[in-house]
């Protein structure tokens, strides 16, 4: 069972899966595809909807990078030799982070054969920014912004630095700790409880209309519906104040902007008792030259324990950054 960190107030420094045809995959790779058990019947809630409830932590994805290393090209899966090397690397990582008195990160519970979370573009690389995206990037602030050394006020930090929110789509991607995700259901609603940043996504599934576009939210406004056994969630009405991606997701670009016009479509399909195939497509044509998507399995682990993510806007890390930045600028080291 993996170890977890009790995170205190501070900061740590596509439409489809686009998988290869089954005939081109090794048997071990085929087992990771959706619908491996054709005779399996998804469970239902008492009111007749597909049952997705349970704890679905992302620790098994800690060792899978957001972007694909270029050496893999267009391949979604590792060879046996590459997989063995990845397992060895993950074991060394876990030993390194757990060697101290307090673990520095959760252990990855397993290593996936996936070469990246990104499934689209086909090369597993994050799309280029548009000219507008580059302009917005230049105006961004935060501890993950490469080269930023001046911190004078809370406005010099992003929403996660300030413990407000990770935002979307980052909240549905793995970190190196506090990866708990719990799905809860009631008639007309699906709730996604996030351990990181102590948030709950409330998703109506009763067909109610969307809110007026003038109403903006940190995590956007979601509406869900069922397509057979698949929950489809469409999210809009963002406030444009969060990062589209950041380096808090292993293997992600350091930081990327988002706008109020971002649109996200997620698909949750339970394929066996312990697996949900998850897909998420992100569209923001003002920022990136093309949409991008991730695809990966969620694994049921009801033994996983969520701990309090005790972070808030008064956390001492913001004060520490500001005091240190001011001190360094007024006490320059002689050359």
C-alpha positions in Angstrom: 0.0 0.0 0.0 1.4 3.3 -1.0 2.6 6.0 1.5 0.9 9.4 1.4 1.9 12.8 2.4 -0.1 15.1 4.6 0.4 18.2 2.6 0.7 21.4 4.6 0.3 25.0 3.3 3.2 25.4 1.0 4.3 24.8 -2.6 6.4 22.1 -4.2 8.9 23.2 -6.4 -9.1 12.8 -27.8 -11.9 12.5 -28.8 -10.5 8.9 -28.8 -7.6 7.0 -27.2 -5.8 6.8 -30.6 -4.5 3.4 -29.8 -2.9 1.1 -32.4 -5.1 -1.7 -33.8 -5.2 -4.7 -31.5 -3.2 -6.9 -34.0 -0.2 -4.6 -33.6 -0.1 -4.8 -29.8 1.7 -7.3 -27.6 -0.7 -9.4 -25.4 0.3 -7.4 -22.3 -0.5 -4.2 -24.1 -3.9 -5.4 -25.4 -4.9 -6.1 -21.8 -4.8 -2.3 -21.1 -7.4 -1.5 -23.8 -11.0 -0.7 -23.2 -13.5 -3.6 -23.3 -11.0 -6.4 -22.7 -13.8 -8.4 -21.1 -16.6 -8.5 -23.6 -18.8 -10.6 -21.3 -18.6 -8.2 -18.3 -21.7 -6.4 -17.2 -21.3 -3.0 -15.6 -22.9 -2.5 -12.2 -25.9 -0.2 -11.9 -27.0 2.2 -9.2 -30.4 1.6 -7.4 -31.9 4.1 -9.8 -30.5 2.4 -12.9 -27.5 4.4 -14.0 -24.0 2.9 -14.6 -22.2 2.8 -11.2 -18.9 4.6 -11.2 -18.7 5.0 -7.4 -15.5 4.4 -5.4 -12.0 5.6 -4.8 -9.9 6.0 -8.0 -6.5 7.4 -7.0 -3.9 8.2 -9.6 -0.8 6.9 -7.9 -0.4 4.3 -10.6 0.2 7.1 -13.1 3.0 8.9 -11.2 5.7 7.3 -13.3 3.8 8.0 -16.6 4.8 11.4 -18.0 2.3 13.9 -19.3 4.3 14.4 -22.5 6.0 11.5 -24.3 9.7 11.3 -24.6 10.6 11.8 -28.2 12.5 8.5 -28.4 9.1 6.7 -28.4 7.9 8.5 -31.5 4.2 7.8 -32.1 4.2 4.6 -29.9 1.6 4.6 -27.1 3.1 1.6 -25.4 6.6 0.5 -24.3 8.3 -2.7 -25.4 9.0 -5.3 -22.8 12.6 -4.1 -22.4 11.5 -0.4 -22.0 8.9 -1.5 -19.5 11.4 -3.3 -17.4 13.7 -0.3 -17.4 10.7 1.9 -16.4 9.9 -0.4 -13.5 13.5 -0.2 -12.3 13.5 3.6 -12.5 10.2 3.8 -10.6 11.6 1.6 -7.9 14.7 3.8 -7.5 12.5 6.9 -7.4 10.4 5.4 -4.6 13.4 4.4 -2.6 14.9 7.9 -3.0 11.7 9.7 -1.9 11.0 7.4 1.1 14.6 7.3 2.4 14.2 10.2 4.8 12.2 10.6 8.1 9.3 11.9 6.1 8.5 10.7 2.6 8.8 13.4 0.0 6.2 11.9 -2.3 3.7 9.0 -2.6 5.0 5.8 -4.1 3.8 4.8 -7.5 1.7 1.7 -6.9 2.6 0.3 -10.3 4.1 1.3 -13.6 2.0 1.5 -16.7 3.2 0.6 -20.2 1.8 3.9 -21.5 4.6 6.2 -22.9 2.5 9.3 -22.1 -0.8 10.5 -20.7 -1.2 12.5 -23.9 -2.9 10.5 -26.5 -3.5 13.3 -29.0 -1.5 14.7 -30.8 -0.3 11.3 -32.0 3.3 12.1 -31.1 2.3 12.7 -27.4 3.7 16.2 -27.4 1.8 19.3 -26.2 0.7 21.5 -29.1 2.4 24.8 -29.8 1.0 28.0 -28.5 -0.7 30.4 -30.8 0.6 34.0 -31.0 -2.2 34.9 -28.5 -1.2 32.0 -26.3 2.4 33.3 -26.3 1.2 36.8 -25.4 -0.8 35.4 -22.5 2.1 33.3 -21.4 4.3 36.3 -21.1 1.8 37.9 -18.7 1.6 34.8 -16.5 3.0 34.7 -13.0 3.7 31.8 -10.6 6.4 29.7 -8.9 6.5 27.4 -11.9 7.2 30.3 -14.4 10.8 29.7 -15.6 13.0 32.6 -14.8 10.6 34.4 -12.5 12.5 35.7 -9.4 10.4 38.8 -8.4 7.6 38.1 -5.9 6.1 41.2 -4.3 2.4 40.4 -3.8 -0.1 37.6 -4.1 -0.7 38.6 -7.7 2.8 37.3 -8.6 1.6 33.8 -7.9 -0.9 31.5 -9.7 -4.1 30.0 -8.2 -2.4 26.8 -7.1 0.5 28.7 -5.4 -2.2 30.5 -3.5 -4.0 27.3 -2.6 -7.2 28.5 -4.4 -7.4 25.6 -6.9 -5.4 23.6 -9.4 -8.1 24.4 -11.9 -9.1 22.2 -14.9 -7.9 20.2 -16.6 -5.0 19.9 -14.2 -7.2 18.7 -11.3 -7.9 15.4 -13.2 -4.2 14.7 -13.8 -1.7 13.1 -11.4 0.8 14.7 -9.0 3.5 13.1 -7.0 1.3 13.2 -3.9 -2.4 13.6 -2.8 -3.7 11.8 -5.9 -7.0 10.7 -4.4 -10.2 10.9 -6.5 -13.5 9.7 -5.2 -16.6 9.4 -7.4 -20.0 9.6 -5.7 -23.5 9.5 -7.3 -27.0 10.3 -6.5 -30.1 10.6 -8.8 -29.3 13.4 -11.2 -25.7 14.1 -9.9 -22.2 12.8 -10.1 -19.7 14.2 -7.6 -15.9 14.0 -8.1 -14.1 14.6 -4.8 -10.4 15.7 -5.3 -7.9 15.2 -2.5 -5.5 17.8 -3.9 -6.8 21.3 -3.0 -9.8 19.8 -1.2 -12.4 20.4 -3.9 -15.6 18.8 -5.2 -16.8 18.9 -8.8 -20.6 18.8 -8.7 -21.9 17.5 -12.1 -25.6 17.5 -12.8 -26.8 14.7 -15.1 -30.5 15.5 -15.1 -30.6 17.5 -18.4 -30.8 20.9 -16.8 -29.7 23.8 -19.1 -26.2 25.3 -18.8 -25.7 28.5 -16.8 -25.5 31.9 -18.6 -22.1 32.4 -20.2 -21.6 35.5 -18.0 -21.2 33.2 -15.0 -17.5 32.2 -14.7 -16.1 29.6 -12.3 -12.6 28.4 -11.3 -13.3 24.8 -12.3 -15.8 25.8 -15.0 -19.4 24.7 -15.1 -20.0 21.0 -15.9 -23.0 19.2 -17.3 -23.0 15.4 -17.7 -25.1 12.9 -19.6 -25.0 9.1 -20.2 -24.2 7.6 -23.6 -24.8 3.9 -22.9 -22.4 2.9 -20.1 -20.2 6.1 -20.6 -20.5 9.2 -18.5 -19.8 12.2 -20.8 -19.0 15.5 -19.0 -18.8 18.8 -20.9 -17.3 21.8 -19.0 -17.3 25.5 -20.0 -17.7 28.9 -18.3 -14.1 29.1 -17.0 -12.8 32.2 -15.5 -9.4 32.0 -17.4 -7.4 32.5 -14.2 -5.9 29.0 -13.9 -3.1 27.2 -15.8 -4.0 24.9 -18.6 -1.0 22.8 -17.6 1.9 23.2 -15.2 4.9 21.4 -14.0 3.0 20.0 -11.0 2.0 17.2 -13.4 5.1 15.0 -14.0 6.4 15.5 -17.5 4.2 18.6 -18.3 5.5 21.9 -19.8 6.3 24.3 -16.9 3.2 26.5 -17.3 0.6 27.2 -20.0 -2.2 29.7 -20.1 -6.0 29.2 -20.6 -8.9 31.5 -21.4 -12.5 31.8 -20.5 -13.4 30.1 -23.8 -11.7 26.8 -22.9 -13.9 23.7 -23.4 -13.3 20.3 -21.9 -15.0 17.0 -22.7 -14.5 14.0 -20.5 -15.6 10.4 -20.9 -15.7 7.8 -18.1 -16.3 4.2 -19.2 -16.2 1.4 -16.6 -14.7 -1.6 -18.4 -14.4 -4.1 -15.5 -14.8 -4.2 -11.7 -11.6 -2.3 -11.1 -11.1 -0.1 -14.2 -12.6 3.1 -15.6 -11.2 4.1 -19.0 -10.9 7.9 -18.8 -10.5 10.3 -21.7 -10.3 14.1 -21.7 -10.2 16.4 -24.6 -9.2 20.1 -24.2 -10.0 22.8 -26.7 -8.9 26.4 -26.4 -8.1 27.7 -29.9 -7.0 31.1 -28.6 -4.1 29.4 -26.8 -3.0 26.3 -28.6 -2.9 25.6 -32.4 -5.0 22.4 -32.0 -6.9 20.5 -29.3 -5.2 18.0 -27.2 -6.3 14.9 -25.3 -5.2 12.5 -22.6 -6.3 8.9 -22.1 -5.5 6.5 -19.2 -7.2 4.0 -16.9 -8.5 4.8 -13.5 -7.9 2.0 -11.0 -10.3 1.2 -8.1 -8.6 1.2 -4.7 -11.2 1.6 -1.9 -8.4 1.1 0.7 -6.8 4.4 -0.3 -7.2 7.0 2.4 -7.6 10.7 1.7 -5.9 13.1 4.0 -6.6 16.8 4.6 -4.9 19.1 2.1 -4.3 21.8 4.7 -3.5 24.6 2.3 -5.2 28.0 2.2 -4.6 31.6 0.9 -2.8 32.5 4.2 -0.2 29.8 3.8 3.3 30.8 4.8 4.9 29.8 1.5 3.6 33.0 -0.2 5.0 35.1 2.5 8.3 33.2 2.4 8.7 33.7 -1.4 8.0 37.4 -1.1 10.3 38.0 1.9 13.1 36.0 0.2 12.7 37.7 -3.1 12.8 41.2 -1.5 15.9 40.2 0.5 17.8 38.8 -2.5 17.1 42.0 -4.5 18.3 44.3 -1.7 21.3 42.2 -0.7 22.9 41.3 -3.9 25.9 39.0 -3.7 29.1 40.8 -4.8 30.6 39.4 -8.0 
